[in-house]
Amino acid sequence: MKWVVCKAFIYTHFILQFRGTIITGVIMKLNEYLKKEKLSIAKFAMKCDIPFPTISKYYYGEKIPRQENMHKIYQCTEKKVDANDFYGIK
């Protein structure tokens, strides 16, 4: 799996190339997303079907999601939070 990020966009926008497919959108960190959507960590954890302690660790940057949970987060946030946010890639 290879992710390529175009740095020509300002920090909140991205272009990803994954297996020849270009995906564009808005990058947002998990904590920013929850604040914007006025969601608690507990409500978001239930929405994504991920245990509260796990989401809490992602929120505070103590842990990076594995592929399965990253996919759930990506879908629950309407593709606004992706793997690049956890790795600091813009």
C-alpha positions as CSV (number, residue, x, y, z in Angstrom):
1,M,0.0,0.0,0.0
2,K,1.5,3.3,-1.0
3,W,0.1,6.7,-0.3
4,V,1.3,9.8,-2.2
5,V,0.4,13.3,-1.0
6,C,0.7,16.4,-3.1
7,K,2.1,19.3,-1.0
8,A,0.9,21.9,-3.5
9,F,-2.4,22.1,-1.6
10,I,-2.7,24.0,1.6
11,Y,-2.8,21.9,4.8
12,T,-6.6,21.3,4.8
13,H,-6.7,19.8,1.3
14,F,-5.1,16.8,-0.1
15,I,-4.6,14.7,-3.2
16,L,-4.0,11.0,-2.6
17,Q,-3.0,8.5,-5.2
18,F,-3.8,4.9,-4.2
19,R,-3.4,2.2,-6.8
20,G,-3.8,4.7,-9.6
21,T,-6.9,6.3,-8.2
22,I,-6.8,10.0,-7.3
23,I,-8.8,11.0,-4.2
24,T,-9.3,14.6,-3.2
25,G,-10.9,16.1,-0.1
26,V,-10.5,17.8,3.2
27,I,-8.0,16.5,5.8
28,M,-9.0,17.0,9.4
29,K,-7.5,15.6,12.5
30,L,-9.8,13.4,14.7
31,N,-9.9,15.9,17.5
32,E,-10.7,18.8,15.1
33,Y,-13.5,16.7,13.6
34,L,-15.1,15.8,16.9
35,K,-15.0,19.5,18.0
36,K,-16.5,20.7,14.7
37,E,-19.3,18.1,14.8
38,K,-19.8,18.6,18.6
39,L,-19.4,14.9,19.2
40,S,-17.9,13.4,22.4
41,I,-15.3,10.7,22.2
42,A,-17.9,8.2,23.7
43,K,-20.6,9.0,21.1
44,F,-18.0,8.8,18.3
45,A,-16.8,5.5,19.6
46,M,-20.3,4.1,19.6
47,K,-21.0,5.5,16.1
48,C,-17.8,3.8,14.7
49,D,-18.2,0.6,16.8
50,I,-14.7,1.0,18.3
51,P,-14.1,0.8,22.0
52,F,-14.1,4.1,23.9
53,P,-10.5,3.6,25.4
54,T,-9.2,3.0,21.8
55,I,-10.8,6.1,20.3
56,S,-9.6,8.1,23.3
57,K,-6.0,7.0,22.6
58,Y,-6.4,8.0,19.0
59,Y,-7.8,11.4,20.0
60,Y,-4.9,12.2,22.3
61,G,-2.3,10.9,19.9
62,E,-1.2,8.0,22.1
63,K,-1.9,5.4,19.5
64,I,-2.3,5.1,15.7
65,P,-5.3,3.1,14.3
66,R,-4.8,-0.2,12.7
67,Q,-6.1,-0.6,9.2
68,E,-9.5,-2.0,10.2
69,N,-10.2,0.9,12.7
70,M,-8.8,3.5,10.3
71,H,-11.3,2.4,7.7
72,K,-14.1,2.7,10.2
73,I,-13.0,6.2,11.2
74,Y,-12.6,7.2,7.6
75,Q,-16.2,6.1,6.9
76,C,-17.7,7.6,10.1
77,T,-16.1,11.0,9.5
78,E,-17.4,11.0,5.9
79,K,-13.8,10.7,4.6
80,K,-12.6,13.8,6.5
81,V,-10.2,12.0,8.8
82,D,-7.7,9.6,7.1
83,A,-4.5,7.8,7.8
84,N,-2.4,10.8,6.8
85,D,-3.8,12.7,9.8
86,F,-2.4,10.2,12.2
87,Y,1.0,10.1,10.6
88,G,1.3,13.9,10.2
89,I,1.4,13.8,6.4
90,K,-0.1,16.8,4.7
